[in-house]
Structure formats: structure tokens, C-alpha cells
Amino acid sequence: MKSSSQNRLRFLVLTVCLFFSSNLFGQEPLPSPSPDSKEKKTKSKTKGIIEGRVVDGDGHPLANAEVFVFVVGVIGSNSKGVTTDESGRFRITNLRVGAYRVQVNLQGYILSPNDRPKPNDPPKIYRSGDSVNLTLIKGGVITGKVTDASGEPVVGVTVHAMSVQSEEPSETNFDVHIERRTDDRGIYRIYGLAEGRYVVFTGRGQYQTQPTVYEKDAPTFYPASTRDSASIVNVQNGTDTTGIDIRYRNERGFTVSGVIKNPTGAEVKYISLGLTDAVTNLQLSFGAVRDQEGTRSFEFKGMTEGEYKIRAQTSTNNAEFLSGVLRVTVKNADVTGLELKLMPLSSISGRMVLSEDPKMICENQGVGVLEEILLRVSDDKIRKTNIRPEAHSSSSISVGNEGEFTLGNITGGNYRLKTEIPNEDWFIQSIVRKSKEANPKTKPANTSSLIPELIALKDGEKLSDLNINLSNGAASLRGRIVPKTEGALVPLSLRLYLVPTEKERAEDTLRYAETKVENDGSFAVTNLASGRYWLIARIVKDDTANPRPLFWDNVTRNNLRKEAESANTILELKPCQSIKDYLLKF
């Protein structure tokens, strides 16, 4: 958990800059499922309010913790914040219906592991009317002294703590990077660190805007080394790690400089600029460039020899612009005369439409509104866990109160749409281009467009005629994977697949479903269209940051269908049917 001031600064930066065979198993004999086996989904919520409590690891209330909520996909103007009272409680009112993220800050504290998303997991989402209980624990501390070659304190130099995942300093966890300045004794204290392994070094502040006497110096890593030979510092929650003293090397670094060009002619005032390590994709510096009489120059000081990437981004009232990634090699000399060229970003916009069929009104139908639906695009590329993608794409957004949406900030490329629908009674019937939509009088019922198979965008393209059609009467399935052999264990890394049996649905990716099986064998699949499905579980070992569903790819989809057909475990889901305690042998 970063300090309050640093979180506010990151919050502001985000506002300016602006993104999921019968030989193998068989079905446990069960009574034939019935539409009567429904879950109670009625909710008792106070809309317009998110409230909750913040406590420490022992359950004691934490007062004066800052709690912020902001609409997913809209940061800044839609945020609201309060502080907790003496009992640790908070209540944020006058919220519009929608999907929210919750952020809590308290100096020196971090979210408990249970409340903190695991690596590559999406952040937790809350809806208006939810109650939120969060646990904070004391973070770890790294403290020490920075001195020069004569043993004199180095005053006012920035010291960074950056988490690493392995023995190699280059293997970096991008989520934890905290910095503090030394005091008049040369002492620094970096607090609010999650338990783990860190490298500690001096250097220009990541968000530093005012020049300092040290900004041209190359970073010095603990204890007095370069990055390649940096020592690892182990941190435990609630514990001070002391004596991490740095002997400042006082070595002058190199300068990387250039200009930013905007051939689009759009008027922009501020351009954000990011510098990352080309090996680890670690963001080393972030800043803003102001347009001064048509001159947009940039300069990074204190650089060491190595490979780097630079990218610029800006926005106007109706468009986003992003430069290509400029790769730079620094070796024993300054690098000057660089040029970044801004180009317009792409977007996907349209409307989400709910068409309720009165014949499929579910008993105890859940309460939901379009604004609570989350929508995002997923880059079709496969990403390794420890590599941050170069492509810039949007994160999740909330749908507007009229169903309108715009997924912006997207580079050219191939994308797929992904949705999160909190109301289990709804499912996606079709995704179509309005200009290509068939005549509803002649279009066969329940036929989906192949739009979700792949959306190809050119750089700067504005796709604006998409309709996502929702219908009611969705089914859901919950249960467990159990071992086929008595006494055996259910393997880890299982995924469950629902494959439509109808041949006419073979290429319709909206009718496939895939979900992770938890370590205890449990699974849940919701928002399903009625119909006949093959069920099959597979061991999937995937080292990508966001595993792609198997049915996205033509080859793996065909293989999955053949395997599922051979296993021949069939389940027919009726409209509104909610099955619980389903057992599947593996």
C-alpha cells in the first residue's frame, strides 16, 4: 500500500493519461435437473450507497482510513471519498447505479492478502448498494542511511524500493514501487511495503517535476553497486528491515532527449511520457510535457547504459493519441535527436440492448440494470506472466444508463469483447453491426453474429455501430469435479468447458463457456443460453498472464468439440434453470 500522497498523485496521473471422453470421466448419477431447482437471487440493497468497515488483522477498527470509490472505467470526476470513523465504518452516498472500484489508504498499512487481488487477477468490483469489509495489516519497512564516499550524509536524494520475483533483479513485479527522500541526516524510511523481495536504489523520483542536484546522477543500488550486482532485501509484514545503508557512487549518468511531433494537427496542451526498461518492461519514469509555442521536447537524465523504451500519449475532448514504442540503446554516450510521433487511437462504441421475452420471466428474477454491466476488449495476443504488453488497450468500462458504451484508448490490432453481467437472468443473445443486422422478420431465432469471433481494428479506426443484444431467461450451473477413482485427488489447474452440441452452433463462440475449477473442485458458470451442452474438464497449464479461452481459436475449438463429443456427457439447460450441486467425475 503506497502512502496517501503518492496514491493521490497516481490517481491524478491516471486521470490525465487514462487497460480475460468417457475414458476420462463420467457424470455422477443425479436426479434429472428441473427448472424448479432455482437459486434465490432477490437482493436487499440500498441503492446509491456503498458502505462498510475497515479493520486491522486482529479485527480492531481503523479510524481515519481514506476510502475512495470510483466508477469503473471513469477515473477522477466520478470519484468520491470519505474517512472512516472511530468504529472503522464508512458510508458513501449519492452514488449513481453502476460498477465501482474501492480503494483504501492508511499510512503504513496495506491490504491483507485475502483482500488483495492475486497477480493477474482483475480488481474486485462492487455495485451500488454493496457492503464492503476490508482488512488492513501493517506493511513492512526498509530503512537506512545514504552517505557519500567520505561518510557524509546525502540529503534530499530519492530512494526507491522495488519488488522483485526471483534472485535476478531483472525479474520485476510491476505493482510495488515506493520512493522516499532522505532527511537532513541522510536517513530514509520506506514504509507500507508488502511482504516480499526488493531492490533498493537512489535516483530521480518517478513523478518528480522539480529539478534536484542529483537528477543527472546514475542510480546507486544497495549497498553501493549497479543494477546487475544489486543485493536483494527481504521484507516481512509489520517488521522493520534496518541497516540498508547505501554508499552513494556519485556517478554522472547519460541523457536521452528528443521531440514529440503531432502530425494529426489536433490541439493538445499536455503529453504524458513514459520510460520503461526494455528487458523487464519496468516503468522507470513518468512525466508530462507541456506544449510551449509548438515545441514539445523531452529529456531523461541520469540514465545508465542499457536498453529502454519510450512512449508518449495525450488526449483531446474527442480523441486519444499514442506514439509508437521508441526503443533506445544507451552506451557510453548521451542519446539525442529522438523523435516520437503521435497517432490517433482506435475505439469501439455502440449500445447494449435488453430485449426481455415475457415467456421467459424467471421466478425470483434477479434485479439488475445495464449500468452494472462491465465491458472490455481483450487483445488476441498471448502474454507471458512476467512481460507487460507493449500494446495499449482499454480496461473495463461501465455501460451507460441508456446502454451506450465506448471502449477507447485502443491501438490497432485484433480484439474480442468480454462482458461481466451481474444479473444471472441475462445472457448475450447476439453481437451485431447495426448496418449489417438482418431483417428481424426473416432472421432465424437465437442466431448470433460472428462479430465476437474477432474484431480487427486499424490504427485510428472508430468502430461505432455495434449492438450487444441481451435477453432474459439465462441458465446457470454450479457443482464440483470429483475423482473418478475412489480415494484419488482432483488435479489442480482444471478448467471446465461447456460446448454446444448443435452443429449450427459450432462456430458461435457466444454459446461456449469456460471457467476455472477451484482447488476444492468447485465451479460456477452463469449467464448461459438455454440448450444442449457437452461438459468436459481438462487440465490446462498456462503460463500466460490472461489465458485465452480455448474456443477462441478455430483449431483448439474443433479439437475441444471432438473431445467433448467423444466423452458424450450431455446436459440440457432450460430457460431460467439454475442447477446446484452438479457432480462431474474426472
Secondary structure, DSSP 8 states (H G I E B T S, - for coil): ---HHHHHHHHHHHHHH----TTT--B-------TT----------TT-EEEEEE-TTS-B-TT-EEEEEETT--STT-EEEE--TTSEEEE-S--SSEEEEEEE-TTEEE-TTTS--TT-----EETT-EEEEEEEE-EEEEEEEE-TTS-B--S-EEEEEEESSSSTTSEEEEEEEEEE--TTSEEEEEEE-SEEEEEEE-S-TT--S--TTTTB---BTTTB-GGG---EEE-TT-EE----EE----B-EEEEEEEE-TT----SEEEEEEEETTT--EEEEEEEE-BTTB-EEEEEEE-SEEEEEEEEEE-SS-EEEE--EEEEE-SS-EEEEEEEEEE-EEEEEEEEEE--GGG--TT-----GGG-EEEEEESS--BTT---SS-----EE--TTSEEEEEEE-SEEEEEEEE-S-TTEEEEEEEEGGG---TTTS-TT---SGGG-EEE-TT-EEEEEEEEEEE--EEEEEEEE-SSTT----SSEEEEEEE--GGGTT-GGG-EEEE--TTSEEEEEEE-SEEEEEEEEE----BSS---GGGSHHHHHHHHHHHHHH--EEEE-TT-EEEEEEEE-
